[in-house]
């Protein structure tokens, strides 16, 4: 196994360009199953999750050709409901995204339980209920069995605004017979990107970006070419890297149109940036003072479905709070294990009280010191990396494969900005 060794306290400077959105790349690759014509995707991130979904698609009979770095041609000329590798499915949450398009295209799929980050139970009930509403038969006996002759449009109210549940429902509905209305749909940027690709392939989808989608089923989809947008989670990670090291970074092609709520939340932590066209410039001088509620009350940051503050950014926000003056309550009601990485920050010197699995109180600013740690999941791993960049002394982060499931060449990008980071074998 490999690990990162970081000497903290180095101010980062320079420019960086984020990779393509991981959370868009995965459903877009799955959507290629819906047509027997080639689909060309550009700006695919070179990360483990994308490689894993490629392996799963190829096991279903999909032909994938690497045209150039970050660009693939995906040709699902013929597909088969093969027995997917259970170990590979356990490595990636997005394996569940094969259910909708495969049920729609071939009428059958055998899917081992999906895996992913260890941040608590992540239910798949929303997917199952929606696919059943469209006419699929779903059974479970240590493996999910999906089957259907021809899906039928339906009026569907999702029991939660699940991102992947919405994506699966969209992919199943675009070739179903008749009309489908999806209420309480997730509307994250990656859900919107999936809709735009499907429209380019011939799907009929209205009200993209809202929480009510109307889909008119078509008999057949065709090939298309699409460029994936930047990963706003990586953009925020580099904003955090600049702030943590009192550095100044320009983030090129950062899609700032998706950053409004994130900017509001980070402003409460005393962190601001400048938007210049499609670039974001993070200045070295930051206030780093928590803005209290009216009357001086301790403020709360809580995650919410889009366009609220994303759960995937809570870990990074916690690190920012440790560097800011004041007290704040962080609340992630979505995942019961998201906060458990905070014990590692406490070991570095942070003042954090974990109230329960969902809430933590942070008192800052704290002087962080280098520590030996292990990355528990993608987002917590990146947060620990930011803390290590800020810390005095040397930090060691093990299990970096978790970070690399979602971040492309993160050590190389940070090193190019001046970070003292090395990749070594344990």
Steps between C-alpha positions, in 0.01 A plus 500: 500500500602859436485796733550876488767675707432871540717771652248765597523875519594569138297778339349383170514722193412464134228370273312172481229355278249258656426163347164402357217444745525147639134501601404588143741260330358191671131541401597625154700183441205293621268691264702375203330162557174648367610511134665257259681793336837643611512777761814713538569654842769762562662627823462171685703510822781247536388357835437157644120522502493577127736210426281270711179598319681442170584146610137438594376631165748287309381192690151577363636487145562872445790593272700795637780665307736760644520767229741723694560579866164581663298407186330165439271357236241278667316259268234278655430325170377195686461454873453195716375473861826340612578409858688807620808464720374534861840626621502772236142604580593528867772750409267745333165642603423594138454136398134552592478739202505201267155391620289760317664492155551123495140428600385740229738369232521124555216439743724328752789554740656307788672751728702425815451754781682829427775628728675837521600725788460381858288794618204305633210311349418621150159362409404395148127483572434814295645334190297183550170679564542721192592213268205298630274797429622486139406133478823322593499186712768516770601223739791469741680187617850628586489631142251734336304358206339757268272394217241658270360446150431868423494772760192719523499872584363595839438788740775450761559674831848408623500433874824700527686731263764235432752598233570151370134403553396792278763407240388138488137605463584743218698237309223243539229745394648651182415190293194390699161498329312825566569791732676506836497778758763482775414705808752580775779443248858588590630794295877498558725613212584137418129411475462789258798377297344155470180658369691710246686193368175303470335789314799502262432127450135568408321489836215740580548654845341822624575724801866395531648645819170498689368246748219396266608335176265410216619230264329380182627155411654438157546171318872535441798714595794574273868579543630838614814691604520679834759681712470457878518815710749568780471334840378771738600281796859507377471876446403546865783269606754730333332803655554323832863429415564869434326609821667235716846611388433876478574472131351645182371267229322561170267216408445493125165401344341459843129533400427767764130495405468193725676661797247753633378308807851373572625860491231604750598223741875559472447874552356411843836334571688812393603359161434687173617487140482709184321387183665605173307357207516123543799523734507522879782691669561423867687795660763438768342742745195340663295622794472150651248607760170317552198724449259457795122493470292797614561586863837327497347149494716209387425443130420165341600362162273219387515298180199503271402363158607717208501797474581476872845432642621154384574227751816414304649836604430471872840345576685785331278761669590347838871545428438862398312554827797373704709780343243775559442705815176420682257217565269321257272197495536267200203274423494219242169317544548293184777259599559364852875446456600816312628667820708214636820622335503799739690295760799522266472879492481502881822299501656779291395763754151602387240593760197295397219353708318218322149539642357191326556323165346793313617814682828653605593830666824656381688770692775678314754598409713196581869449432522165324800268525615220274363155576481148360151431366294275274250617241155356583321620184546729200385828652640448851828394341520826304410697814783333691734584214403868530554485876844347441591782258413749773668314787839560654730207434463173314179309440456152356171401335446132432230331290529770234319276252182633660595858409595392148156353441383858456804724439719483190877523559436711810860474625638618164261796487585605856873459437469725193357766734800465729380244755762279661323169436647161413347169401685205653448129549420400855 
